[in-house]
Amino acid sequence: MDTVTTEVKLTQYSHGAGCGCKISPAILDKILHSNIAAIPDARLLVGNDKRDDAAVLDMGNGTALISTTDFFMPIVDDAYDFGRIASANAISDVYAMGGKPVLAIAILGWPIDKLPPEVAQRVLEGSRAVCAEAGITLAGGHSIDCPEPVFGLAVNGIVDIPKLKQNSTATAGCKLYLTKALGVGILSTAQKKGLLREEDAAIALKSMTTLNKLGEVFGQMPYIKAMTDVTGFGLLGHLSEMCEGSGVSAVIEFDKVPVIASLPYYLEKKCFPGGTTRNWNSYGHKIGAVTDEQKYILADPQTSGGLLVAVAEDHATEFEETMRGHGYEMRSFGKLVQLQESSLIEVM
């Protein structure tokens, strides 16, 4: 690796970081609102009206095409790792629908007057590495001259229609599971402040570059009633979408939520991203009483976060045993209940 690419610190060139760049849920609602009627398409199984992870189109042969895109500004300084994280994050939307990714196209915005092309090359090399891990090809893309570095993918996948997972099909009684620990938004903020410890940087990087391949496995499990991935809106935001789409409420046991162990250390140093406040301002009124610590963790914007899974209660033991066979020790952190008037989500 040459000196040019190692000396550049990518996070110095962007005002946001990873999925913390996402527009808040409240503002996004305004952007997506339209008085123009959508053109009906009987083949569109999942569209923009569902607020799900990807669009899904019936191919007419028992399978469906999953189509998604995701891109953001650097959350780490290293260009190769930025490419890996952005790619794992984008591919996750296909896994979150229970699908198998088949093709990726790159999206690159680059400040050519500030950053050399060799650094962008490293971003693409990181992306190719993760695409190869997912068993797909980075087949092309599009680039523009942009004030800040931006990278991501447009990804296509396929799924047998009966195995399609959505975020709006959960039922009361389902137990909730999360496949990755929360906290990478807090750690990325610590990095920007120069406070991130080396061991925690390694934990964050491993989390964000780990593909959500389990989603394809979950697609084979009929007792998984709903699924989504946890990204920029935080656990509470994506769980709120699941609850609202499914017409249920949720009860969370905070001490059972998987979190990165070092988070209290960084919260004491006020290391939480601005995206947390934007998230809370958008949906905090739907949530029951919480402490500041609970808010900072549960509304923390995740980048390439884990899968949030709603499992039928009578299959919870079977699910946990199956996950042990895949090397995961899973435990439920909450459950879905009948829709409550008091609040959409209660945190115990």
N, C-alpha and C positions, 0 to 999 in steps of 0.2 A: 504494500500500500504506500502511495507517495505522500510526501509532506503536505502537499496542498490539501488533500482530503482529510488528513488527521488534524490539521490545525484549525479547520473551520468548525465553529460551534453553532449548529443550525438553529437552536432555540433563541439565539440572539437576533435572528432575522424575522421573527414572527411575533405578533401581539397575542396570539392564543397558543394553545397546545392540545394536539390530539382532538378527541371528541369533546373536549371543553370548548372548542370553537363553535359547537353546534348552536344554532339559534334556539332561544328558549322555547319551551312548549307553548307558552301563551302567545308569543309573537308568531310562531309557526302557524298556530291556528288562524291568525288573521291573514297570513300570507296565503294559506291554502283555501280560505273561504272564497267562494265565487257564486255569483248569481246566474252564471251561465251554466245551463244544464249540460252535464256530461253526455257524450255520445254513448248510447248503450252498446255493450258488446257482450253477448252471451258467453263468449269464450273466456272472458276475464274473470277468473275465480277470485283473485285478490287484487284490488286496485287501491287508489289513493284514499278512498273513502274508509278503508279498513284500518288505517294507521298501523299497518303491519310492517315487517322487516323488508319485504320485497314484493314486487308484482308477480303474479302467477297467471299464466295463460294456458288454457286447455288446448293441447295439440291434436285432440280428436282421436287419439289412439290409446287412450288409457293413461297416458303420461302428460305431464305439464312442464312448461318452460318457466323457470324461476329467473327473474331479471332484477338486478340491483346495482346501485353505485354508491360509493362512499369515498370521501377524500377529506383531508384536513392538513393543517400546518404542523410543523415538527413538534414532537413531544419529547424527543431526545436529541442530543447534539450530534451523534454519529449518523452519517448519511446512510450507511448500509442498514443499520438497525431501524432507522426511520422507514426505509422501504419495506423492511420485514413487518414492522408493526402495522403500517397503513394497509398492507396487503392482507395480513391475517384478519384485520378488522373488517375489511370489505368482504372477504370470502365468508366471514361468519354469518352474514345475512342469509346466504344459501343454506348453511347448516341449520340456522334457526328455523327454517321452514321444513326441516326434515329431509333436505335434498342433497344431491351429489353435485358439486361444482364441475363444470366441463370446459370453461373458457374464460379468459380474462383479457381486458383491454386497459391499458394504462392511461391515467389522467395526470398530466404534469404541468404545473405552473412554476416558472423559474425566473428569479430576478437576475437576468443575464448581465446587468451592469454591476452586480454586487457579488455574485457567487460564480465560480468557474464551472464550466461544463463537466469537468472531471468529478465534481461532487454530485451532480445530478446522475452521472453514470453509476456511481456507487449506490444511489437510491434505487435505480433500476436493477442493479445486481442483487440487492437485498430482496426486492420484489420477486425476481425470478426464482430465488432460492425458496421462498415460501410457496410460490405457485407450484414449483416442482414437488415440494413436500405434500401439497394438496392433490397432486397428480394431474395438474392442468398446465396449459401453456399460456405464457404471456404473449399474446399473438399480435399485438400492435398497440396503437394508442394515439393520443393527440397531446400536443404541448403548446403552451403560449408563454410569452414574456409577461411576467406577473410581478407586482411589487413585493410580494412575499413568497417564500417557497411553499408549494402546495403539491401533495401527491395522494393518489388513491387509485382505485380500480373500478371499472364496470365489470360485473361478473354475471355469467349465465350458469344456470344449473338445471338439473332435471329431477323429477320426482314422480313416482307412481301416485296418481291422484288419491287413492285411499290412504296413502301414507303421509299426505301433506299435513303439516302442523301449522296452526295459526295461533295468534295471541288472543283471539276473541272467542274461543270455544271451550273455555274452562267451565267447570261446574262446582257448585257448593260441595264442600267435603274434601276437595282435592288437597293434598299436601304439597308444600312448596319446597323446591330444592334449587341450589345455585352451584354451578360447577367451578367457579373461580372466586377467590376471596376478593372482597372490596378494598379499595384504598389507593389505586394507582393514580387517581387524580391528586390526592394529597401528597403522594411521593413525588409526582412530577412538579408540583408547586415547590416542594422542598428543594428539588434540583435547581429550579430557577433562582431560588434564594441562596444557593450555595450551601445548603444545610443537609443534603442527602448523604447518608452514610453509604459506603461502598457496598456493604452486604445487602442493603435495602434496594440499591440501584439494580443489583443482580436479580433480586426477587421481582421487582417491577418489570424488568426486561423479559424475564422468563414468562411471566403471566401474559404480557401483551403480545409476545411472539408465538404463544401456544395456540395452535389451530383448534377450533371448536368441532373437531371431527366427530365428537360424540353425538352431534346433532343428527348425523346420518344414521347412527345406531338407534337413536331415539325415534327416528321415523319408522322403525320396524316395530315399535311398541305401541299397540293400540290403547293401552291404559294410560299413556301420556296424553292428557286431554288438551293441553295448550302449551305453547313454548314461544319464547322470544329471547333475544340476547340483551344484555344490560350494557348500555353504552353511555352516551352523553347526558341522558336525562337522569342517570343514577338509578339505583334499585327502586326507589319509591316512584319515580316517574314511569318506568317501564312496567312496574307492577300495577300502577294506576291505570295504564292503558289496557292491561290485561283484564283488570276488574271492570272497567267501564265497558269494554267491548263484550264482556261475558255476562254482565248484569249481576255481579257478585261483589262482596267486600272481602277484605283480608285481615287476618290477625297475625302479627309478626312477634316472635319471641326474640328480642334483640340479642340476648346472650348466646343464641344459637346461630345467628347470621355469620357466615364465614368472612373473616376480616384479616387483613395482614397484621401480624402481631405487634408491629412497631408503631401503629398509628397513634396511640396516646402520646408518644414522644414528640411526634411532629405536630399534633394538635396543640400541645402545650406551647409550641413555638409559632402558633397562628399560621400554620401551613395548610390552608385550604383554598382551593381555586375560586375565582370569581364566578365560575359556572355553577357552583353550589348555591350561591345566593340567588342567581337567576332562576335556577331550578325551583328553589323553595318559593320564590315569589310567584311562580307560575302555578304550583299545585299544593302549596303548603296548607291552603284552606280546606283541602280534602282529607288531610291527615289529622289523626288525633294528637293529643298532647305528647311532645317529645322533649328530651333534654337537648342542649346544644351539641353534645357529643354525638347523640343519635342522629341529629339533623346533618351534621358535617359528614358523617359516614354514610348514611342511607341515601343522601342526595348528592353524594360525591360523583362527579362525571367520570365514568369509566371509559377507557380506550381499549378496544379489543377485549371487552369484559366477557364474563361467563354466560352460560345459558341458564335462563330462569325457566324452570320446568314445573308444571302442575300435574301431579300424578294422582290417579284415582285412589282414594283412601284404602280400598280393599286390596290394592296391589302394591302398597308402599313397601312392605317387607320384601316382596319379590324384586322390586326395583332396586332396593338397597343391596340385595344379594347379587344381582346382576352387575351392579356397578363395582362391587368388590372384585368380581371376576375380571373387570377391565382395569383394576388397579386404583379405584377411587373409593375412598371411605366417605360415603354421603350420609348426611342426616338432615331431616326436615327442620326448617327454621320457622315454619308457620303453616297456616291453612286458609283456604277460602271458605267463606260462610255466606249465608243468605244476605242479600243486599241490606245494608244498615242505613238508617236515616241520619244517624249522628255523624259518621265519618266513613270515608271509603276504605281507609286503612287505619287500624289501631296498632300501636307499638307497645308491647308489654315489657 
